[in-house]
């Protein structure tokens, strides 16, 4: 059904697209639609089975997605992705905020007792921000004691969560300095649009770290294989499909003589996300080919 819907909508976009920039428009369609499907699936699992879904979710990953969708809705993205008057950015923003809120609420509600996520090292890592280890290298005994205070602890937690957005800002500034992409269709300054694009590119890294940690330390390992949690499978596979096809169409657009650096940068960002989820996407198609229901990754 997904392939049929995509084929119909893709044919419509190709018929309506101009001779230049059609690849980027199709790439935006892939990202917007698969984002909607993945977020809706994750929201459904958070409502039905929160205790099995939340421990393997990266809270920082969901938070970055929510921030990116909100900024896109405010016009801070170089590409608005409002494809075919479907208004997917507003729908995706609502879904992303709901998913983040439910994940944080359920994670706090199951804190304590035998379902304490902190008892599982992988669940604990899923709740920690990406890059917190770098910040903690500068945390001495005195500062560690001071972080026990609520205000200091909240400030330190904010600093830990800011590492990845700061890295995205540096990458965005570097890209803007070298290539000078500009704001595109955004009303915001160019450095904001570049930061937004870089942050979207790095958003999956916290979730990838959780999966890698679960592979090496979690209880999902049995011999030489690792079964991906069914609650996260559709969410991750949908994003992998969207980024992969967006990468393909963006590359096709960047090969046109009239295309600029924007198409190449978009293709590079989508290619990185496709590479992050490439092993999972290959395992998904391999499982479908062999008629398997579970998604298995080699350990």
Secondary structure, DSSP 4 states (H G I P E B T S, - for coil): -HHHHHHHHHHHHHHHS-SSSHHHHHHHHHHHHHHHHHHHHHHHHHHH-HHHHGGGS-HHHHHHHHHHHHHHHTT-SSS---GGG--HHHHHHHHHHHHHHHHHHHHHHT-SGGG-GGGSHHHHHHHSPTTHHHHHTT--HHHHHHTTSHHHHHHHHHHHHHHHHHHHHHHHHHHHHHH----TT-SS-HHHHHHHHHHHHHTTHHHHHHHHHHHHHSTTEETTEEEPPHHHHHHHHHHHHHHHHHHHHHHHHHTSTT--HHHHHHHHHHHHHHHHTHHHHHHHHHHHHTT-SS-EEE-
